[in-house]
Amino acid sequence: MASRMRRMRLSALHCRLLCRSSTSLPSHREIFSYTFSPSQRFFSAGRSWKPVTEKQVVISRGLGSRVATINNPKRANALTTAMARKLRTFYERWESEVGANLVILQGAGGVFSSGADVKELYRLGLQGNFEACREFFRELYNLNYVLGTYRRLQVSVLDGLAVGGACALTSFSHFQLASENAAFSSPETRIGFHPDAGSSFLLSCLKGSFGEYLALTGEKLDMTDMIMTRLVQNPIQSKRIPEILHQLHSLDTTDEEVVTNIIEAFEDGIEVDPDSFLHREEIINRIFSLEKVEDIIYALEAEAEGRDYAWYRDVLDNIRAASPLSQKIALKSIRMARQETLAESLQREYRISCRAISGNLSKDFYEGVRAHLIDKDHNPKWSPGYLESVSDDMVDAYFQPFENEAEELELPLNKREGISNAADSDVSLHGAPQSAGEGQTEDVEILNWAMNVDAGTKKT
């Protein structure tokens, strides 16, 4: 029973634990959830997406460990349909593979992952190939569900930027190693999208109203911020990551205590930056718990004349830079997630994503990507252009179930059966984990967008 409890992962109970008001951080032993055993399900490959290459998802194995490395540095480790499918295939295989006791997920090239390949979604959407977009969402969200209901010990390594849903991939791990290079942002509303791929669920789990704050402002967090907001758990120096991976790679145990002892021996101290938003927790909780985005803006404006004017100004600028419609969708999404299971959140996010990509209700996604990632004029023309013009009916339309039930996201909610034990002959396997520091990202505009560089904002 104790062993089973240690393997149980993030769910509504995890969410409640993380959202408690106590200032102490929950240990991984406290964070457990329902055990799901979903059945294996695969989706056909979309021809509009380039097939995955060995270099995009690098698989390696140790004595009792398996390592998956996201290795698409030219696109800031953005995930494609084929990459999400490949990761899910291996995770499901390892779950029933003898000797696969510990699974490690990391990113190459100094970036964990920039999340979805939004440029490719933009291109496919303009071509009218919405089915390829929906297939991507199905694959990515199913990967998130598998990770969130996984029965093996998981370790995630963040030695660089994780954007939006990419961080959600790590949130289900028993251990989340974050170096001084780790950073996080949730800037989806700045391109007319919303926190998806489990992000609304993840943000709803944070202390107080930090989830609303991060979604509406796109604030960039450093490693200390991530630890203190409970996005990650284990602070590690970047230079020591190869050593800790070597030890984990050599393990052959299902005992979580053994892994805990190794990781805790490497943990480093943290120090909160004097300018961190964490020092404004009371203000954030009070203002970002207000009912509407308009109310949040009014409250910020009312207090902006005080001695902390620069911080209020930057927060207001960040909120106003985003799509008004997306801001209202994001706020409602995070608050709904607090009452949902992971599966329910993913199914709701799928509806929102499909409707955002279709452009039938609004074309803000295409305008946001064009302005920030394609033309890079950083001057999107949102429609509607003002919060006051975004009605409740417009927002609610994104959340409604599809008229055709067959269009809903299908997740493996029942016990998973028949997980493949096929040989790994179709993938190049290596005897040791690949270095995650090789190859730097070439997609600079994605990193700038995620870090609010184009808006001229700074971390406060």
N, C-alpha and C positions, 0 to 999 in steps of 0.2 A: 504493500500500500504506500509506504513512504517513497519507494522508487517511482511508483506511478504518479504520485503527487508532484515529484520533482520534474516530471516530464510534461506536466500540464502547462498550457501556455495562455497567452493574452486573450481576454474576453471581457465581458461586462464586469466581472469581479476585479480583474486586473485594472480596468478603467476606474472603478470606484476607489481602489487602493491608491492609485496614482493621483487622484483628484482630492485626496484628503488634505486637510489644512495643516497637518503636522509639518514642521520644518525639517524633520528628519527624513532622509531618503530611504525608500523601501528597499530591502535587500531582494536579491533574485529569489530567495526562498519564500518570500512573502507573496511573490507575484505568480499566481497560478490561475488556471481557468478550466472551463469545461474541456473534456477530451472528446474531440471529434475524430472519426475515422472515415473520411469521405472516400467514395469510390473513385477510381482513376478515370479521368476523362480527357480526351484530346480533341483538338480542333484542327481542321485542315489548314495547310500552309497557304497564305495569301500570296499570289504571284506578284502583287504590286510591291511587296517588300523584298528587299534583297535577302537571300538565304544567309543564315548565320555561318560564319567562318570559324575555324578553330581558334583564331586569334581573338574573336569577339567574346567568346566564353571559353576560358581555359580551365580544364578539369585536371586535378591532380589527386593523388591518394597517398595516405600514409599507412602506418601500421593499423590504426583503428580509426583513422580520420579521412574525411573527404573534403576537398577544397574547391570552391567555385570562384573564379576570378572574372569579374566584369571587365572586359578588355577592349573597349571601343574608344580609345583616347582621342581620335580625330574628331569625334562628336561628343566630347566630354562624357564618355561612357553612357550616352543616351541608350535607352533600351528600345529594341525593335520587337516586332511580333515573334520573329524566329528566336531571338535571344531569350525572351520570356518563356517561350515554349521549351527551349533547350534546358533552361534552369529548372523549370517545373518537372520535366521528364527525369532529370537526374535526381532531384530531391525526392521524387516519388520512388525511384528505383532504390536509392540509398536507404529509404525508410525500412525496406524489407531485406536489405542486403546484409548478410552475415559479416561482421567486422566493421561495418560503417556505424560507429558509435557516436562520432562527433562530426558535425558538418560546419565548415567555416566559409563565410562569404566575405569577399573583399573586392575592392576596385583597383584598377591599375592606372598608372600615369598621374598620380597626385590628385585624382578625383575619385570619389566613391561612385557617384552616378548623378547625372543631371536629370534623371527621371525619364519620362517619355520622350521619344524623338519627335518633338512638336513640329519641327520643320517638315518632317515626312508626313505627319498628320495634316499639316497645312497643304502640302502638295497634293495628297490624295483627296482631300476635301474639295479643293479647287477643281480637280478632275471629275468630281462627282462620284468617286469610288468610296462611298460611305461604308460599304460592307467591309472593306479592308480596314477601315478605322475601327469599326465595331469589333472586328476580329482581334485587333490589337488589344482593345480594352478587355475583351473576354479572356485572352491569354494572360495579360498582366494581372487582372483581378483574381483569376484562378490561382496564379502563382502566389499572390498575397494570402489567399485563403489557405493554401497548402502550408505556407510558412507559419501562419497563425494557428494552425491545428497540428503542427508537426510533432512526431513522437520520438525524435532524437534530440540530443543535446545540440544547441546551435550557438555559434560564436560569430559575431559580426565585427569587422575591423574597419573603422572609419579613420583614414589618414588623409582626408581631403574633404571636398565639398559634397554634401548630399542635399539634393533639391527635392522638396515636396515628397511625392510618393516614394522616392528612392530611400528616404529615411524610414518610411513605413516598412520597407523590406527588412530593416534591421530591428525594428521595434519588438519583434516577436522572439528575438534571441534571448537565451538565458544569460549570455554575456555580450556586452556591447563595448568593445575596446575603442576608445576615442583618444586620438593624439592631439598635440597642440596645433596640428594642421587641420583638424576637423572643423567643419563649419556647416551650418544649416540655414536654409531660408525656404519660405513657402510663398513664392511670388506669383502664383498662378493668376490671381485677379488682375495683375498688371498686363497680362496678355488676353484678358477676357475669358478666362477659364475658371476653374474652381479647385479646391483641394480634393484630389481624387486618389484612386489606388490605395485606399485605406487611410489617407491623410486626414480626412475629417474625423475618423475614429481615433487616430493617434492624437490629433490636436485636442480633441474633447477630453483626453485623459490627463492633460497637463494641469498643473496647479491653478486654482482660481480661474481667472479669465485670460491666462496666457495664450490659450489656443485662439481665442478671438483676436487678441492683439497681434499675434504672429500672422494670422491669415489676412487680416485687414491692412497691415502695414508692410508685410514682406520683410520684416526686420531680419538682418543677418546675425546669427548666433555663432559665437566661438565655442571652443570646447568647454570652457567653464560654464558658459550660459547653458549649454546643452546638458551638462551634468546637473546644474541647479534647477532646471526646469523639468528634469527627469526624462529627457529624450534619450539619454544614454546613461550608462552606469559606471563604467570602468575607465578612469583616466590613466593613460599610458604614454610614455615618451616615445616619439616616433622612432628614434634610433634603436629602441629596444624591441620593436615589433618583430624583426626577423628572429630574434632570440626566443621570444615567446611563441611564435609560430613554429619554430623548430621543436620546442618542447611539446606543444600540443600535437604536432604532426607525429610525434613518436609515441603518443599514448595509445593504449589499447584497453580502455576501460569504459564502463557505463556509469561509473560512480561520479556524480556531480561534485562531490566534496573534493575529489582529487583535482578536478579542473579548477575548482574554486581556489584551492590552495596555491596552484601555479599562478593563476591570474592575480590574486591578491599580493603575491610576492613582487609583482612588477608594478603595482598601482602607484601612481604619483600623486602628490598633493595638488590642490587647486587654489587659486586666488582670484577673487572676483574683481574685475576691472572697476575702478572708481566711477567710470562713466557708464557702466552697464545699466541697461533698463531694469535689471533685477532690483536695483535700489529704489525703483518706483513701483514696487509691487502693489502697494496700497492704492496708488492712483490708478494703475491699470485695472485692478480688480473692481474698483468703484465705477470707473467710467466705461470699461468695455463689457460690463455686465448689463448695461442699459439695453432696453428692448430693441431699438432700431439703430441703424447706421447713422441716420440723421441725428438721433439723440446723442450718440457718441461724439460726433463732430461738434455739435453745439456745446457739449460739456467741455471738450478740449479747447474750443475757442474762448469759452468763458473763463478758463483758468490760464490762458496763454499770456496774460499780461503780467504774470508774476515773475519771480526771479529765475524761473526755469524756462524762460521764453524760448530759447533755441531748441530745446527738446520738444516742446509742444509744436513749434513750427515745423520741425522735421517730420514728426508723426503726422501732422495734418497734411503736409505735402505728399507724403507717401500714400495716404488714404485717397487723396484727391487725384493722384496719378493713375489709379486703377479704374477699371470699368465699374460704373455705378451698379449695373445689373449684377455683375459678378460679385461685388461686395455684399449685396443683399443675399445672393444665393449662398455664398460662403458662410455668412453669419448664421443663416437658418440651418445649413448643413451640419455645422459643428454642434449646434444645440440639439438637433435631432439625434446626432450620433451618441449623445450622452444617455439616451434611452434605448439604444439599439445594441444588438449583438454585432460582431464583426461581419457576419454574413449579411445581415440587414443593411449595414452601412455600405458594403460593397455593391449590393443590388441597387440601392438608391443612387450611389455615385455613378453607376453605369447608366441609369436613366438620364441623369444630368449631362454626362459626357456625350452620350449619343445625340442629345438635343442640341448641345453646344456646337458639335461638329456639323450637324445637319444644316445649321444656319437658317432654319425655318422661323425660329422665334427671334433670333438676333444674330448678327454677323460679327459680334465683338471679338470672338476668337480669331477670326481671320484678320481683322483690323489690328488687333494687338500683336499678333505674330508678325504681320507686315511691318508695323511701326518699329518694333524692337529687335527683330531678328532677321528680317529680309531687307527692307529699305533702310532701316536703322536711322530714320529721322526722329524717332522717339517722340512722335506727336500724333498719337492715335485719336481718331474721331469716333468717340463712343456713341452708340445709339441704343437707348436714350443717353443723352449727354449729362443729365443731372439726376441726382438721387430722387428728387421730388417727382420726377417723371416716371420712375419705376414703380409700378403698382404692385400690390400684393398678388393680384391675379397673374401678372407677368412672371413673378418669381415662382408661384405655385405651379405654373404650367411645366416647369422643369422637373418637378418632383412627382408628378402624377404617374401611376403605373401605365404601361403601354396598353392600348386597347386590345392588341393581340398578345395574349399571354405568352405565346411562343417567342416573342421578341425580348422577354425578360432575361436577365443574366442567370444562367444555370450554373450553380455551384454544386460540388460533390458533397451534399449535406449528409448523406447516409454513410455508413461505414465503408471505408475504402477496401476494395477486394481486388485480387488479381494483380497486385503491384508487380511490375516486371522485374525479373532477376536476370534479364538478358545481359550478355557480355558487353563490355565497353569497347568492342572492336571497331566501332564506327567513329570513335573519337580519339584523338591523340592524347594519351595519358603520360604523365611525367612522374618521376619518382619523388619529387619534392615540390612544395608550393612555388609557383612562379613569383618572381619579385613584383610587387605592386607598384614599384616606383619607376618602371621603365616606360618611356614614351610620354611626352607631354601633350595635353589637349591642344588641338588646333582650332576648336570652335570657341573662340574668345567671346563672341557676342552672347553666347548662352551663359557663360560665367558672369559677364557684365550684367546681364539682365537679372540673374539670380542674386547678385550682390548689390543691385540697385545703383550700379556705377553710372548708368546713363542718366539717372535722375539727379546726379550730383549730390546724392545724399551720403551721409556718413554714419557710421555706427555710433550710437549714443547710449 
